[in-house]
C-alpha cells in the first residue's frame, strides 16, 4: 500500500517536472514568453542600480552595477538571514574593498533596499486595490454579486 502511494507521488512529481520544462522544448515560444521578459527584468534592475550608485556618489560603471546585482542575487541564495539582509552588505563590502568606503557601501545598500521595498509595497497594494477594488480582507473573500442577472 505504501509502495503504491509513493509510486503515484513520484510519477506525479516527474509529470510536474516535465510540465515545468515544456516551454524549453519550443525555442521560439521560450524566447518570446520567457527570455524576453527576463532580459527586460535584468535591464531594469541594472538601470535602477546604475542610478542608485549615482545617488550615493559611488562610481557608475557597468561593472559596479553588475557587481551589486550579483552580490544581491548571491545573498538571496544563501539563507542566513531574511531576504539576505546583512549578507548582501557583507558581500558588497568584500567586493568593493579598497575601492569604496565601507560606510558609503552600507548607506548605499540599506538605502537601495529601503527604496526597493517601499516601491514594491506601494506597487503591491496598488495592484490589490485595482484588482479587488478593496483593501478589506473580508470584502475580498466575500463572493461577488452577480450584477448580470439571469
For each residue, the residues with C-beta under 8 A, 3 or more apart:
1: 4 5
2: 5 6
3: 6 7
4: 1 7 8
5: 1 2 8 9
6: 2 3 9 10
7: 3 4 10 11
8: 4 5 11 12
9: 5 6 12 13
10: 6 7 13 14
11: 7 8 14 15
12: 8 9 15 16
13: 9 10 16 17
14: 10 11 17 18
15: 11 12 18 19
16: 12 13 19 20
17: 13 14 20 21
18: 14 15 21 22
19: 15 16 22
20: 16 17
21: 17 18 24 25
22: 18 19 25 26
23: 26 29 30 33 34
24: 21 27 30
25: 21 22
26: 22 23 29 30
27: 24 30 31
28: 31 32
29: 23 26 32 33
30: 23 24 26 27 33 34 35
31: 27 28 34 35 36
32: 28 29 35 36
33: 23 29 30 36 37
34: 23 30 31 37 38
35: 30 31 32 38 39
36: 31 32 33 39 40
37: 33 34 40 41
38: 34 35 41 42
39: 35 36 42 43
40: 36 37 43 44
41: 37 38 44 45
42: 38 39 45 46 69
43: 39 40 46 47
44: 40 41 47 48
45: 41 42 48 49 69
46: 42 43 49 50 62 65 66 69
47: 43 44 50 51
48: 44 45 51 52 116
49: 45 46 52 53 65 68 69 112
50: 46 47 53 54 60 62 65
51: 47 48 54 55
52: 48 49 55 56 68 108 111 112 115
53: 49 50 56 58 59 60 64 65 68 108
54: 50 51 57 58 60
55: 51 52 111
56: 52 53 104 107 108 111 112
57: 54 104
58: 53 54 64 100 104 105 108
59: 53 64 99 100
60: 50 53 54 64 65
61: 64 65
62: 46 50 65 66
63: 66 67
64: 53 58 59 60 61 67 68 96
65: 46 49 50 53 60 61 62 68 69
66: 46 62 63 69 70
67: 63 64 70 71 92 95 96
68: 49 52 53 64 65 71 72 92 112
69: 42 45 46 49 65 66 72 73
70: 66 67 73 74
71: 67 68 74 75 88 91 92 95
72: 68 69 75 76 84 88
73: 69 70 76 77
74: 70 71 77 78 91
75: 71 72 78 84 87 88 91
76: 72 73 83 84 88
77: 73 74 84
78: 74 75 84 87
79:
80: 84 86 87
81: 84 85 86 87
82: 85
83: 76
84: 72 75 76 77 78 80 81 87 88
85: 81 82 88 89 113
86: 80 81 89 90
87: 75 78 80 81 84 90 91
88: 71 72 75 76 84 85 91 92 109 113
89: 85 86 92 93 105 106 109 110
90: 86 87 93 94
91: 71 74 75 87 88 94 95
92: 67 68 71 88 89 95 96 105 108 109
93: 89 90 96 97 102 105 106
94: 90 91 97
95: 67 71 91 92
96: 64 67 92 93 99 100 105
97: 93 94
98:
99: 59 96
100: 58 59 96 104 105
101: 104 105
102: 93 105 106
103: 106 107
104: 56 57 58 100 101 107 108
105: 58 89 92 93 96 100 101 102 108 109
106: 89 93 102 103 109 110
107: 56 103 104 110 111
108: 52 53 56 58 92 104 105 111 112
109: 88 89 92 105 106 112 113
110: 89 106 107 113 114
111: 52 55 56 107 108 114 115
112: 49 52 56 68 108 109 115 116
113: 85 88 109 110 116 117
114: 110 111 117 118
115: 52 111 112 118 119
116: 48 112 113 119 120
117: 113 114 120 121
118: 114 115 121 122
119: 115 116 122 123
120: 116 117 123 124
121: 117 118 124 125
122: 118 119 125 126
123: 119 120 126 127
124: 120 121 127 128
125: 121 122 128 129 135
126: 122 123 129 130
127: 123 124 130 131
128: 124 125 131 132 135
129: 125 126 132 133 134 135
130: 126 127 133
131: 127 128
132: 128 129 135 139 140
133: 129 130
134: 129 139 140
135: 125 128 129 132
136: 139 140
137: 140 141
138: 141 142
139: 132 134 136 142
140: 132 134 136 137
141: 137 138
142: 138 139
143:
144:
145:
146: 149
147:
148:
149: 146
150:
